[in-house]
Amino acid sequence: MKLDTENQVKLFINLFHRHWQNGKVQDMYTKKSQDYLRSIGITIKEAKEHTIKHISSDNFYRGPSKHHVLDCVQVCEFGVNYHGEEIYVKISCSENDGACMSFHPPERAMQFPLKKRR
């Protein structure tokens, strides 16, 4: 049975949270993200903590999709708010661990297909 996108995203987020709790989330930020973090004066640890606290199906942008290099890894993209600024966040998960890959302003407008209308 194929899961709908919302359930896939929820399972992905739950797996990422589990990896976080087990200390299995790696720092794999792109150079662009590292430069951005330095420019706003926050550490990689702070960016990771912000990511884990704020990713949700409401701010889901795209995915889950295959990692561009690693076959057994899935990637999801989100848009989170950081002190009033929209931030593009990309994370990955496998059965064994997770990784934070991107944390920077988006390059293009993001749509949030699972955002609940309030």
C-alpha positions in Angstrom: 0.0 0.0 0.0 1.4 3.4 -1.0 1.1 6.1 1.6 -0.1 9.6 0.7 2.3 12.4 0.9 1.2 13.7 4.3 1.7 10.3 5.9 5.1 9.9 4.2 6.2 13.3 5.5 5.0 12.5 9.0 6.9 9.2 9.0 10.0 11.0 7.7 9.8 13.6 10.4 9.3 10.9 13.1 12.3 9.0 11.9 14.4 12.2 11.9 13.3 13.0 15.5 14.2 9.4 16.5 17.7 9.8 15.0 18.0 13.2 16.8 17.1 11.6 20.1 19.7 8.9 19.5 22.5 11.4 18.6 22.5 10.2 15.0 21.9 13.4 13.1 25.1 14.5 11.2 26.1 18.0 10.1 26.3 18.0 6.3 25.5 21.6 5.6 26.4 23.0 2.2 29.0 25.8 1.9 26.1 28.2 1.2 24.4 27.2 4.5 27.7 27.5 6.5 28.3 30.9 5.0 24.8 32.0 5.9 25.1 30.7 9.5 28.3 32.6 9.9 26.7 35.8 8.5 23.8 35.7 11.0 26.1 34.6 13.9 24.6 31.2 14.8 26.3 27.9 15.2 25.6 24.7 13.3 24.3 23.3 16.6 21.8 26.1 16.9 20.7 25.6 13.3 20.2 21.9 13.9 18.2 22.6 17.1 16.0 25.1 15.4 15.4 22.7 12.6 14.4 19.8 14.9 12.0 22.1 16.8 10.3 23.6 13.8 10.0 21.1 11.0 6.4 19.9 10.6 4.0 18.8 7.9 2.6 22.4 7.9 6.0 23.8 6.6 6.8 20.9 4.3 7.9 22.0 0.9 9.0 19.0 -1.2 9.9 15.3 -0.8 10.5 12.7 0.3 12.7 12.1 -2.7 15.9 10.1 -3.3 19.2 11.6 -2.3 21.2 12.8 -5.3 24.1 10.5 -4.5 23.1 8.0 -1.8 20.5 5.4 -2.9 19.2 4.4 0.5 18.7 8.0 1.7 15.6 10.1 1.4 15.5 13.9 1.5 12.7 16.3 2.5 12.7 20.1 2.2 10.9 22.6 4.5 10.5 26.3 5.0 10.9 27.4 8.6 10.7 30.8 10.2 13.9 32.1 11.9 13.4 35.4 13.6 10.9 36.6 11.0 12.8 35.3 8.0 11.8 32.3 5.9 14.5 29.7 5.8 14.9 26.8 3.4 15.8 23.7 5.3 16.8 20.4 3.7 17.3 17.2 5.8 17.9 13.6 5.0 17.2 10.3 6.6 18.1 6.7 6.1 17.2 3.8 8.4 20.4 4.4 10.4 20.9 8.1 10.7 19.9 11.6 9.5 21.6 14.7 8.3 21.0 18.5 8.2 22.0 19.6 4.7 20.7 23.2 4.1 19.7 26.2 6.3 19.6 29.5 4.3 17.1 31.9 2.7 15.2 30.2 -0.2 16.4 30.7 -3.8 12.8 30.8 -5.0 9.3 31.0 -3.6 8.2 27.9 -1.7 4.7 26.5 -1.6 3.5 24.4 1.4 1.1 21.8 0.1 0.2 20.3 3.5 -0.3 23.6 5.4 -3.5 23.6 7.2 -5.9 26.4 6.4 -6.8 28.4 9.5 
